Amino acid sequence: MTDSNTQPASDDSGEVLGGESGGTTEKNPQDWVTGDEPMTGAQRSYLDTLARDAGETLSADLTKAEASEQIERLQDDTGRSS
């Protein structure tokens, strides 16, 4: 049985996943290792929805990084920011 106040187990690097929010770092999409790969199907679908809501058209050949940046911008523009 685990006490909810105990610290989570971690590997030798000291890194942990989960826990309280605020401890994560966000990587700039341009710094992603796979950022220059084509956007994912999920990104494409969500961008299509956001672009329609914003009354915009976007290129269908965006990279993962470009798609992420457009998603963030359109979320702000359409009031869908998290």
N, CA, C and O atoms as a Tinker XYZ file with bonds, in Angstrom:
   328  protein
     1  N      0.850000   -1.177000    0.000000    73     2
     2  CA     0.000000    0.000000    0.000000    64     1     3
     3  C      0.892000    1.235000    0.000000    63     2     4     5
     4  O      1.868000    1.306000    0.748000    81     3
     5  N      0.557000    2.196000   -0.832000    73     3     6
     6  CA     1.366000    3.400000   -0.971000    64     5     7
     7  C      0.634000    4.585000   -0.373000    63     6     8     9
     8  O     -0.543000    4.809000   -0.657000    81     7
     9  N      1.329000    5.334000    0.449000    73     7    10
    10  CA     0.793000    6.548000    1.037000    64     9    11
    11  C      0.761000    7.631000   -0.035000    63    10    12    13
    12  O      1.742000    7.797000   -0.759000    81    11
    13  N     -0.326000    8.365000   -0.155000    73    11    14
    14  CA    -0.455000    9.382000   -1.197000    64    13    15
    15  C      0.529000   10.535000   -1.012000    63    14    16    17
    16  O      0.705000   11.336000   -1.930000    81    15
    17  N      1.164000   10.638000    0.130000    73    15    18
    18  CA     2.115000   11.716000    0.370000    64    17    19
    19  C      3.554000   11.304000    0.102000    63    18    20    21
    20  O      4.460000   12.124000    0.247000    81    19
    21  N      3.784000   10.073000   -0.279000    73    19    22
    22  CA     5.147000    9.643000   -0.530000    64    21    23
    23  C      5.602000   10.100000   -1.897000    63    22    24    25
    24  O      4.779000   10.337000   -2.781000    81    23
    25  N      6.894000   10.226000   -2.080000    73    23    26
    26  CA     7.457000   10.632000   -3.355000    64    25    27
    27  C      7.409000    9.460000   -4.328000    63    26    28    29
    28  O      7.595000    8.312000   -3.925000    81    27
    29  N      7.159000    9.742000   -5.610000    73    27    30
    30  CA     7.128000    8.665000   -6.589000    64    29    31
    31  C      8.512000    8.090000   -6.812000    63    30    32    33
    32  O      9.521000    8.773000   -6.640000    81    31
    33  N      8.545000    6.828000   -7.198000    73    31    34
    34  CA     9.811000    6.186000   -7.511000    64    33    35
    35  C     10.371000    6.808000   -8.777000    63    34    36    37
    36  O      9.609000    7.223000   -9.650000    81    35
    37  N     11.684000    6.879000   -8.892000    73    35    38
    38  CA    12.307000    7.427000  -10.082000    64    37    39
    39  C     13.452000    6.527000  -10.503000    63    38    40    41
    40  O     13.896000    5.668000   -9.741000    81    39
    41  N     13.927000    6.731000  -11.726000    73    39    42
    42  CA    15.069000    5.963000  -12.183000    64    41    43
    43  C     16.343000    6.623000  -11.685000    63    42    44    45
    44  O     16.280000    7.564000  -10.894000    81    43
    45  N     17.481000    6.152000  -12.128000    73    43    46
    46  CA    18.763000    6.677000  -11.659000    64    45    47
    47  C     19.023000    8.118000  -12.069000    63    46    48    49
    48  O     19.861000    8.787000  -11.464000    81    47
    49  N     18.318000    8.612000  -13.090000    73    47    50
    50  CA    18.542000    9.978000  -13.557000    64    49    51
    51  C     17.906000   11.015000  -12.641000    63    50    52    53
    52  O     18.229000   12.200000  -12.727000    81    51
    53  N     16.996000   10.574000  -11.755000    73    51    54
    54  CA    16.310000   11.506000  -10.883000    64    53    55
    55  C     15.065000   12.103000  -11.496000    63    54    56    57
    56  O     14.351000   12.850000  -10.827000    81    55
    57  N     14.781000   11.794000  -12.762000    73    55    58
    58  CA    13.591000   12.315000  -13.423000    64    57    59
    59  C     12.364000   11.529000  -13.020000    63    58    60    61
    60  O     12.434000   10.317000  -12.815000    81    59
    61  N     11.243000   12.212000  -12.906000    73    59    62
    62  CA     9.965000   11.563000  -12.637000    64    61    63
    63  C      8.933000   12.109000  -13.593000    63    62    64    65
    64  O      9.081000   13.218000  -14.106000    81    63
    65  N      7.899000   11.350000  -13.834000    73    63    66
    66  CA     6.781000   11.790000  -14.655000    64    65    67
    67  C      5.561000   11.919000  -13.776000    63    66    68    69
    68  O      5.434000   11.200000  -12.785000    81    67
    69  N      4.663000   12.819000  -14.116000    73    67    70
    70  CA     3.453000   12.994000  -13.327000    64    69    71
    71  C      3.714000   13.882000  -12.132000    63    70    72    73
    72  O      4.620000   14.714000  -12.148000    81    71
    73  N      2.925000   13.702000  -11.110000    73    71    74
    74  CA     3.064000   14.521000   -9.918000    64    73    75
    75  C      2.367000   15.851000  -10.086000    63    74    76    77
    76  O      1.480000   15.995000  -10.928000    81    75
    77  N      2.759000   16.807000   -9.299000    73    75    78
    78  CA     2.142000   18.124000   -9.337000    64    77    79
    79  C      2.526000   18.857000  -10.603000    63    78    80    81
    80  O      3.644000   18.712000  -11.098000    81    79
    81  N      1.600000   19.647000  -11.131000    73    79    82
    82  CA     1.884000   20.412000  -12.342000    64    81    83
    83  C      2.832000   21.552000  -12.037000    63    82    84    85
    84  O      3.033000   21.923000  -10.881000    81    83
    85  N      3.404000   22.093000  -13.077000    73    83    86
    86  CA     4.316000   23.212000  -12.919000    64    85    87
    87  C      5.770000   22.808000  -12.976000    63    86    88    89
    88  O      6.639000   23.669000  -13.113000    81    87
    89  N      6.060000   21.521000  -12.875000    73    87    90
    90  CA     7.431000   21.069000  -12.895000    64    89    91
    91  C      7.898000   20.620000  -14.263000    63    90    92    93
    92  O      9.046000   20.203000  -14.416000    81    91
    93  N      7.042000   20.694000  -15.248000    73    91    94
    94  CA     7.435000   20.234000  -16.573000    64    93    95
    95  C      8.001000   21.386000  -17.382000    63    94    96    97
    96  O      7.687000   22.552000  -17.146000    81    95
    97  N      8.827000   21.037000  -18.325000    73    95    98
    98  CA     9.358000   22.054000  -19.222000    64    97    99
    99  C      8.787000   21.820000  -20.605000    63    98   100   101
   100  O      8.610000   20.680000  -21.034000    81    99
   101  N      8.501000   22.905000  -21.294000    73    99   102
   102  CA     7.998000   22.805000  -22.654000    64   101   103
   103  C      9.137000   23.077000  -23.597000    63   102   104   105
   104  O      9.913000   24.014000  -23.410000    81   103
   105  N      9.230000   22.249000  -24.611000    73   103   106
   106  CA    10.257000   22.419000  -25.616000    64   105   107
   107  C      9.673000   23.175000  -26.796000    63   106   108   109
   108  O      8.557000   22.888000  -27.230000    81   107
   109  N     10.409000   24.123000  -27.308000    73   107   110
   110  CA     9.992000   24.860000  -28.483000    64   109   111
   111  C      9.832000   23.871000  -29.630000    63   110   112   113
   112  O     10.732000   23.063000  -29.860000    81   111
   113  N      8.713000   23.906000  -30.359000    73   111   114
   114  CA     8.517000   22.963000  -31.456000    64   113   115
   115  C      9.661000   22.950000  -32.469000    63   114   116   117
   116  O      9.940000   21.907000  -33.060000    81   115
   117  N     10.321000   24.070000  -32.678000    73   115   118
   118  CA    11.441000   24.111000  -33.622000    64   117   119
   119  C     12.638000   23.303000  -33.117000    63   118   120   121
   120  O     13.529000   22.967000  -33.897000    81   119
   121  N     12.663000   22.989000  -31.820000    73   119   122
   122  CA    13.752000   22.203000  -31.240000    64   121   123
   123  C     13.429000   20.713000  -31.164000    63   122   124   125
   124  O     14.259000   19.926000  -30.711000    81   123
   125  N     12.244000   20.321000  -31.598000    73   123   126
   126  CA    11.874000   18.912000  -31.560000    64   125   127
   127  C     12.750000   18.117000  -32.504000    63   126   128   129
   128  O     13.074000   18.582000  -33.597000    81   127
   129  N     13.132000   16.930000  -32.094000    73   127   130
   130  CA    13.926000   16.047000  -32.939000    64   129   131
   131  C     13.129000   15.669000  -34.191000    63   130   132   133
   132  O     13.695000   15.570000  -35.279000    81   131
   133  N     11.830000   15.459000  -34.040000    73   131   134
   134  CA    10.982000   15.058000  -35.167000    64   133   135
   135  C     10.166000   16.225000  -35.715000    63   134   136   137
   136  O      9.201000   16.012000  -36.449000    81   135
   137  N     10.535000   17.431000  -35.374000    73   135   138
   138  CA     9.765000   18.603000  -35.772000    64   137   139
   139  C      9.691000   18.834000  -37.263000    63   138   140   141
   140  O      8.765000   19.485000  -37.748000    81   139
   141  N     10.668000   18.301000  -38.006000    73   139   142
   142  CA    10.652000   18.515000  -39.450000    64   141   143
   143  C      9.909000   17.409000  -40.201000    63   142   144   145
   144  O      9.832000   17.440000  -41.430000    81   143
   145  N      9.366000   16.441000  -39.479000    73   143   146
   146  CA     8.558000   15.398000  -40.109000    64   145   147
   147  C      7.165000   15.955000  -40.421000    63   146   148   149
   148  O      6.743000   16.941000  -39.816000    81   147
   149  N      6.451000   15.326000  -41.365000    73   147   150
   150  CA     5.097000   15.794000  -41.679000    64   149   151
   151  C      4.196000   15.752000  -40.446000    63   150   152   153
   152  O      4.371000   14.908000  -39.567000    81   151
   153  N      3.232000   16.670000  -40.390000    73   151   154
   154  CA     2.309000   16.691000  -39.252000    64   153   155
   155  C      1.582000   15.355000  -39.136000    63   154   156   157
   156  O      1.435000   14.615000  -40.109000    81   155
   157  N      1.140000   15.075000  -37.935000    73   155   158
   158  CA     0.425000   13.827000  -37.686000    64   157   159
   159  C     -1.020000   13.952000  -38.162000    63   158   160   161
   160  O     -1.507000   15.049000  -38.433000    81   159
   161  N     -1.684000   12.824000  -38.258000    73   159   162
   162  CA    -3.092000   12.824000  -38.638000    64   161   163
   163  C     -3.944000   13.585000  -37.642000    63   162   164   165
   164  O     -4.884000   14.285000  -38.018000    81   163
   165  N     -3.607000   13.443000  -36.361000    73   163   166
   166  CA    -4.360000   14.153000  -35.326000    64   165   167
   167  C     -4.172000   15.663000  -35.459000    63   166   168   169
   168  O     -5.129000   16.425000  -35.330000    81   167
   169  N     -2.929000   16.093000  -35.718000    73   167   170
   170  CA    -2.682000   17.519000  -35.916000    64   169   171
   171  C     -3.460000   18.038000  -37.124000    63   170   172   173
   172  O     -4.065000   19.109000  -37.073000    81   171
   173  N     -3.435000   17.274000  -38.197000    73   171   174
   174  CA    -4.120000   17.672000  -39.433000    64   173   175
   175  C     -5.617000   17.847000  -39.192000    63   174   176   177
   176  O     -6.214000   18.834000  -39.622000    81   175
   177  N     -6.209000   16.886000  -38.506000    73   175   178
   178  CA    -7.643000   16.938000  -38.227000    64   177   179
   179  C     -7.988000   18.140000  -37.345000    63   178   180   181
   180  O     -8.941000   18.869000  -37.620000    81   179
   181  N     -7.208000   18.336000  -36.289000    73   179   182
   182  CA    -7.485000   19.445000  -35.364000    64   181   183
   183  C     -7.253000   20.789000  -36.053000    63   182   184   185
   184  O     -8.026000   21.728000  -35.864000    81   183
   185  N     -6.193000   20.878000  -36.849000    73   183   186
   186  CA    -5.938000   22.121000  -37.583000    64   185   187
   187  C     -7.064000   22.431000  -38.548000    63   186   188   189
   188  O     -7.440000   23.592000  -38.708000    81   187
   189  N     -7.606000   21.415000  -39.192000    73   187   190
   190  CA    -8.720000   21.617000  -40.103000    64   189   191
   191  C     -9.902000   22.238000  -39.357000    63   190   192   193
   192  O    -10.522000   23.187000  -39.836000    81   191
   193  N    -10.203000   21.693000  -38.190000    73   191   194
   194  CA   -11.298000   22.215000  -37.371000    64   193   195
   195  C    -11.026000   23.650000  -36.938000    63   194   196   197
   196  O    -11.884000   24.521000  -37.077000    81   195
   197  N     -9.826000   23.894000  -36.411000    73   195   198
   198  CA    -9.486000   25.236000  -35.935000    64   197   199
   199  C     -9.484000   26.254000  -37.072000    63   198   200   201
   200  O     -9.988000   27.365000  -36.910000    81   199
   201  N     -8.923000   25.883000  -38.218000    73   199   202
   202  CA    -8.859000   26.798000  -39.354000    64   201   203
   203  C    -10.263000   27.149000  -39.840000    63   202   204   205
   204  O    -10.536000   28.302000  -40.173000    81   203
   205  N    -11.149000   26.163000  -39.881000    73   203   206
   206  CA   -12.538000   26.436000  -40.282000    64   205   207
   207  C    -13.194000   27.406000  -39.300000    63   206   208   209
   208  O    -13.860000   28.359000  -39.706000    81   207
   209  N    -12.999000   27.153000  -38.005000    73   207   210
   210  CA   -13.578000   28.032000  -36.984000    64   209   211
   211  C    -13.043000   29.457000  -37.103000    63   210   212   213
   212  O    -13.764000   30.422000  -36.850000    81   211
   213  N    -11.774000   29.582000  -37.490000    73   211   214
   214  CA   -11.149000   30.901000  -37.603000    64   213   215
   215  C    -11.368000   31.527000  -38.978000    63   214   216   217
   216  O    -11.001000   32.682000  -39.197000    81   215
   217  N    -11.963000   30.773000  -39.908000    73   215   218
   218  CA   -12.177000   31.284000  -41.250000    64   217   219
   219  C    -10.896000   31.423000  -42.044000    63   218   220   221
   220  O    -10.774000   32.312000  -42.888000    81   219
   221  N     -9.933000   30.541000  -41.775000    73   219   222
   222  CA    -8.630000   30.594000  -42.438000    64   221   223
   223  C     -8.397000   29.337000  -43.257000    63   222   224   225
   224  O     -9.065000   28.321000  -43.067000    81   223
   225  N     -7.447000   29.421000  -44.163000    73   223   226
   226  CA    -6.952000   28.243000  -44.865000    64   225   227
   227  C     -5.470000   28.117000  -44.557000    63   226   228   229
   228  O     -4.762000   29.116000  -44.432000    81   227
   229  N     -5.015000   26.893000  -44.436000    73   227   230
   230  CA    -3.609000   26.614000  -44.147000    64   229   231
   231  C     -3.082000   25.599000  -45.140000    63   230   232   233
   232  O     -3.848000   24.817000  -45.703000    81   231
   233  N     -1.788000   25.609000  -45.354000    73   231   234
   234  CA    -1.150000   24.621000  -46.205000    64   233   235
   235  C     -1.326000   23.240000  -45.582000    63   234   236   237
   236  O     -1.276000   23.097000  -44.360000    81   235
   237  N     -1.528000   22.238000  -46.408000    73   235   238
   238  CA    -1.712000   20.878000  -45.913000    64   237   239
   239  C     -0.385000   20.138000  -45.778000    63   238   240   241
   240  O     -0.375000   18.968000  -45.396000    81   239
   241  N      0.721000   20.784000  -46.079000    73   239   242
   242  CA     2.013000   20.101000  -45.997000    64   241   243
   243  C      2.912000   20.671000  -44.889000    63   242   244   245
   244  O      4.125000   20.787000  -45.067000    81   243
   245  N      2.316000   21.019000  -43.762000    73   243   246
   246  CA     3.079000   21.548000  -42.629000    64   245   247
   247  C      3.874000   20.439000  -41.949000    63   246   248   249
   248  O      3.510000   19.265000  -42.016000    81   247
   249  N      4.959000   20.827000  -41.298000    73   247   250
   250  CA     5.707000   19.892000  -40.466000    64   249   251
   251  C      5.029000   19.785000  -39.101000    63   250   252   253
   252  O      4.117000   20.553000  -38.794000    81   251
   253  N      5.472000   18.844000  -38.295000    73   251   254
   254  CA     4.931000   18.700000  -36.940000    64   253   255
   255  C      5.120000   19.995000  -36.152000    63   254   256   257
   256  O      4.210000   20.442000  -35.454000    81   255
   257  N      6.300000   20.588000  -36.266000    73   255   258
   258  CA     6.587000   21.823000  -35.523000    64   257   259
   259  C      5.709000   22.973000  -36.012000    63   258   260   261
   260  O      5.149000   23.715000  -35.206000    81   259
   261  N      5.592000   23.119000  -37.328000    73   259   262
   262  CA     4.760000   24.186000  -37.881000    64   261   263
   263  C      3.295000   23.989000  -37.493000    63   262   264   265
   264  O      2.599000   24.944000  -37.149000    81   263
   265  N      2.843000   22.750000  -37.552000    73   263   266
   266  CA     1.457000   22.459000  -37.184000    64   265   267
   267  C      1.209000   22.812000  -35.721000    63   266   268   269
   268  O      0.174000   23.388000  -35.387000    81   267
   269  N      2.145000   22.474000  -34.860000    73   267   270
   270  CA     2.002000   22.775000  -33.442000    64   269   271
   271  C      1.896000   24.282000  -33.209000    63   270   272   273
   272  O      1.076000   24.740000  -32.413000    81   271
   273  N      2.725000   25.038000  -33.903000    73   271   274
   274  CA     2.688000   26.491000  -33.765000    64   273   275
   275  C      1.372000   27.060000  -34.276000    63   274   276   277
   276  O      0.809000   27.967000  -33.662000    81   275
   277  N      0.881000   26.538000  -35.387000    73   275   278
   278  CA    -0.400000   27.003000  -35.932000    64   277   279
   279  C     -1.549000   26.630000  -34.998000    63   278   280   281
   280  O     -2.476000   27.419000  -34.811000    81   279
   281  N     -1.495000   25.443000  -34.417000    73   279   282
   282  CA    -2.530000   25.022000  -33.466000    64   281   283
   283  C     -2.570000   25.992000  -32.289000    63   282   284   285
   284  O     -3.640000   26.445000  -31.883000    81   283
   285  N     -1.418000   26.300000  -31.756000    73   283   286
   286  CA    -1.356000   27.218000  -30.614000    64   285   287
   287  C     -1.923000   28.589000  -30.986000    63   286   288   289
   288  O     -2.697000   29.174000  -30.228000    81   287
   289  N     -1.533000   29.093000  -32.149000    73   287   290
   290  CA    -2.017000   30.404000  -32.597000    64   289   291
   291  C     -3.528000   30.392000  -32.808000    63   290   292   293
   292  O     -4.230000   31.302000  -32.368000    81   291
   293  N     -4.022000   29.358000  -33.482000    73   291   294
   294  CA    -5.452000   29.292000  -33.766000    64   293   295
   295  C     -6.279000   29.038000  -32.509000    63   294   296   297
   296  O     -7.412000   29.508000  -32.406000    81   295
   297  N     -5.724000   28.304000  -31.564000    73   295   298
   298  CA    -6.433000   28.125000  -30.289000    64   297   299
   299  C     -6.624000   29.471000  -29.620000    63   298   300   301
   300  O     -7.699000   29.754000  -29.093000    81   299
   301  N     -5.605000   30.296000  -29.634000    73   299   302
   302  CA    -5.715000   31.640000  -29.050000    64   301   303
   303  C     -6.748000   32.473000  -29.823000    63   302   304   305
   304  O     -7.593000   33.141000  -29.228000    81   303
   305  N     -6.663000   32.419000  -31.156000    73   303   306
   306  CA    -7.553000   33.218000  -32.006000    64   305   307
   307  C     -9.018000   32.804000  -31.866000    63   306   308   309
   308  O     -9.911000   33.646000  -31.966000    81   307
   309  N     -9.270000   31.511000  -31.636000    73   307   310
   310  CA   -10.639000   31.015000  -31.570000    64   309   311
   311  C    -11.145000   30.853000  -30.146000    63   310   312   313
   312  O    -12.277000   30.417000  -29.939000    81   311
   313  N    -10.320000   31.199000  -29.160000    73   311   314
   314  CA   -10.732000   31.071000  -27.767000    64   313   315
   315  C    -10.715000   29.654000  -27.247000    63   314   316   317
   316  O    -11.364000   29.352000  -26.246000    81   315
   317  N     -9.977000   28.775000  -27.915000    73   315   318
   318  CA    -9.885000   27.377000  -27.481000    64   317   319
   319  C     -8.602000   27.082000  -26.722000    63   318   320   321
   320  O     -8.220000   25.920000  -26.582000    81   319
   321  N     -7.939000   28.107000  -26.234000    73   319   322
   322  CA    -6.691000   27.896000  -25.484000    64   321   323
   323  C     -6.972000   27.109000  -24.229000    63   322   324   325
   324  O     -8.043000   27.206000  -23.631000    81   323
   325  N     -5.985000   26.332000  -23.846000    73   323   326
   326  CA    -6.160000   25.554000  -22.605000    64   325   327
   327  C     -5.636000   26.281000  -21.406000    63   326   328
   328  O     -5.708000   25.764000  -20.291000    81   327
